[in-house]
Structures are given as structure tokens and as C-alpha cells.
Amino acid sequence: MQFNGNGKTHLTYCSNIHPGESWGDHFEQIKRYLPELKQRLSPDEPFGVGLRLSAAAARDLLENTGIEELNRWLEAEGLYLFTINGFPYGSFHHSKVKDNVYAPDWGSEQRLSYTLDLVKILAVLLPDGIDGGISTSPVSYKYWDKDDKAEVELIGTACRQLAEVAYQMGVIQKESGKELHLDIEPEPDCLIENSAETVRFFRDYLRPKGIEHLVEHYGFDRDTAEELLKNHIRVCYDTCHFAVEFEEPVDAIRRLTEAGIRIGKVQISAALKAELGSSEEERLAFRDQLQEYVESTYLHQVVERRKDGSLRQYRDLPDALPHITDPDAEEWRIHFHVPIFTGQMGRLHSTRDHIVSGMKPLLENSDCRHFEIETYTWEVLPDSLKVDMVDSIEREFRWFLQLGS
């Protein structure tokens, strides 16, 4: 659906909320939910779709007749696809995901092949007159065992493969007029996890190595190659991830835009926040409540702000909990997506204030026009936060839409 009154800004939610790793299973899920949500939220206007496709589902769509069937169904239901989540390659529900969500990374041909499948799908289904984006993983996971040489090789391969995606998107734009972009999504503990690391990666690695690849393999001059990369390789700004990193949205957005990095998509999501207090009793009470959020499916990285202003990171919530009584720990932010309409959960708060303070600079200081609500944790939330799926998604839309009213 369009919002913000300009006819160019699009809002949806990500279908990674719904299980289904095969295309058939996932299609059944979105057929169950999307038409009802459209009727509730946008009965008289087209309703946008944010599709999550596993590698297997993407291959199904391309090799069989699924893409034609999906296109007919979207048109019949008054729906339009403008963004795809291409971050999780494989299983995302009902199994242990943890750091497997980053595999294969951008050093692998599998990641390139999967992404190019998504490019082909989006090029077919994207309506004329709007741009289309695909969010993707932030290159690799920092804690995987690799020495300095292996990391240098990984980054070089990643930059060449990202440049290859930019080239293919450029071909599509030249042939069809459809503008596509790949949106790299920084995340805690990944090779790119905050705005400073994003700028460094684009400036020191992606642009020089990507330009070199495009000049050598396709004969572009350097200025044209650089423009191709700027247009087609962008950033996905996840409000949960940047909040967990203790970044102020105004500063992070300015840092990206001043470096000439375009924001292709905003994922609207909120993290857990714990202002730990001074007494051991308070901290133990926080620990007891946070135990409700310990679960075996996803990683829930913790970033701790200490009294001296420094940050300390823990790979997962169970790794952090034994340190909660450290008197120098001041505040925790936990990568656990919670409903964006929820501000307080017992002693805990959410980081939805980051969404509120980020919307103005995102709309006014960037050219991003894709916004996607992404609370994918409904199945693993504490029972007190589990309510009807359609009602919950509707509440998230209505909370977000009232920000601009």
C-alpha cells in the first residue's frame, strides 16, 4: 500500500512471518493471510507484498509454472510485489536457525545463484513505474572460523559477486525500464553490522573491487561502473538492528547518505531493551524475565552499553545472562524482534522509539521508498505476546501509519 501522501512510498509486511520453505507451502500461507489484510487495511487501493522466498522456493517458481500462477493471483487480488527478502537461504521456521541464517555467505556461488533467481522473479512480477528491491545478508558472520587471508579472499569474492548482481540488474533496466536494487542488511555480529562498517565496506572494498570487475569483464569505463554500483547495490536499514547497535538514526542515516550509499529498503522492527538499574535485585529480576525470551530457533545477539560508554557484545542471549549483575553494565539491547505496537513488557521496553525518531530523516534525507514491517518471531514469543496473527499484523500497520498522521 502507498502511504505518506506522495504516491511513491510503499508499505508492506514481510512474509517471512509465515512458514513454508517450498513454494507450494508458502503460497498456501500467503493466500490465507494477504487477502484478508488487504481488505482490512487497503480495501479500495492496491496492497503491497513483501515476499520471502527460500532458495528452493525461488527455484520452484522459475522451473515450473508457479510464477505465472502467482502473477495472475496477485492481479486478481489487487496485490503488487515490490520487495523480496533474500536474506535467509534455507529453513527459517520450525528448526534451529541460529547462525545458519547467514549461510551460504557472499563468498559462495550458491548465494549469488540464489540472488540472481530472485532478480529474475522480481523482474517479471514488479509492476511498471516503481522500483523493486531485494534485501540480502551482510556478507558473512564474524564468528565463523576464518583467518585474515580467508577473510580477504571472502571479501574479494563477495565484491565481485555483488558487482555481478549490479550488472544483471543494469541489463534488466536497459531492456525493460525496471529499476532493481540489492539491499545489504547490516546486523549485529556480521561482517557489516553498523553504519561505520557499512561505509568502510562500500568505500574500501565494494566500490574499488566492484568497479575493477565491471571494467575488466564488461568493458565499462570507471565512472559508468561506479554509477551502476551506486544505483543497484544499496542498504537495507533495519530499525531493530541499528537500535541494538546503539546508533542514533539521524547520525546513522546521515553517515550513509554522506558516503553516497542509498537506502533501498527500511525494515520496520523493534528490539528488546533493558535498562538494568543499580541493585543486584533489580538485575536478577531482569534476568528472570529475559529467560522467557531464551529459545532455540534464532540468534538473539546482545549489545551492552557500559558506564564508560563503551559497548560489549554477546553472541546470544544465553551467553549474556550470566553477566547481567556486572555493575559496570548499564543497558542491554537484545536482537529479538517484538511487535512494534508494544512499548513495554513488564520490566523490559522495546526500541520502537528508534522507529519514531528515524522516520523523519528516512523520509526527508534519503530517497528510500520501501518500508516493510518485519516481526518474524510470533512463534517464539512469550505466551503473553502471542495473539491472533491477522489482528497482530493489522495492529502493527495501524501503529506505524499513525506516526505520519
C-alpha positions, 0 to 999 in steps of 0.5 A: 500500500502507498502511504505518506501522501506522495504516491511513491512510498510503499508499505508492506509486511514481510512474509517471512512471518509465515512458514513454508520453505517450498513454494507450494507451502508458502503460497498456501500461507500467503493466500490465507493471510494477504487477502484478508489484510488487504481488505482490512487495511487497503480495501479500495487501493492496491496492497503491497507484498513483501515476499520471502522466498527460500532458495528452493522456493525461488527455484520452484517458481522459475522451473515450473509454472508457479510464477505465472500462477502467482502473477495472475493471483496477485492481479486478481487480488489487487496485490503488487510485489515490490520487495523480496527478502533474500536474506535467509537461504534455507529453513527459517521456521520450525528448526534451529536457525541460529547462525545458519541464517547467514549461510551460504555467505557472499563468498559462495556461488550458491548465494549469488545463484540464489540472488540472481533467481530472485532478480529474475522473479522480481523482474517479471512480477514488479509492476511498471513505474516503481522500483523493486528491491531485494534485501540480502545478508551482510556478507558473512558472520564474524564468528565463523572460523576464518583467518585474515587471508580467508577473510580477504579472499571472502571479501574479494569474492563477495565484491565481485559477486555483488558487482555481478548482481549490479550488472544483471540488474543494469541489463534488466533496466536497459531492456525493460525500464525496471529499476532493481536494487540489492539491499545489504542488511547490516546486523549485529555480529556480521561482517557489516553490522553498523553504519561505520562498517557499512561505509568502510565496506562500500568505500574500501572494498565494494566500490574499488573491487566492484568497479575493477570487475565491471571494467575488466569483464564488461568493458565499462569505463570507471565512472559508468561502473561506479554509477551502476554500483551506486544505483543497484547495490544499496542498504537495507536499514533495519530499525531493530538492528541499528537500535541494538547497535546503539546508533542514533538514526539521524547520525546513522542515516546521515553517515550513509547518505554522506558516503553516497550509499542509498537506502533501498529498503527500511525494515520496520522492527523493534528490539528488546531493551533493558535498562538494568538499574543499580541493585543486584535485585533489580538485575536478577529480576531482569534476568528472570524475565529475559529467560522467557525470551531464551529459545532455540530457533534464532540468534538473539545477539546482545549489545551492552552499553557500559558506564564508560560508554563503551559497548560489549557484545554477546553472541546470544542471549544465553551467553549474556545472562550470566553477566547481567549483575556486572555493575559496570553494565548499564543497558542491554539491547537484545536482537529479538524482534517484538511487535512494534505496537508494544512499548513495554513488557513488564520490566523490559521496553522495546526500541520502537522509539528508534522507529519514531525518531528515524522516520523523519530523516528516512523520509526527508534525507534519503530517497528510500521508498520501501518500508516493510514491517518485519516481526518474524518471531510470533512463534517464539514469543512469550505466551503473553505476546502471542495473539491472533496473527491477522489482528497482530499484523493489522495492529502493527500497520495501524501503529506505524501509519499513525506516526505520519498522521 
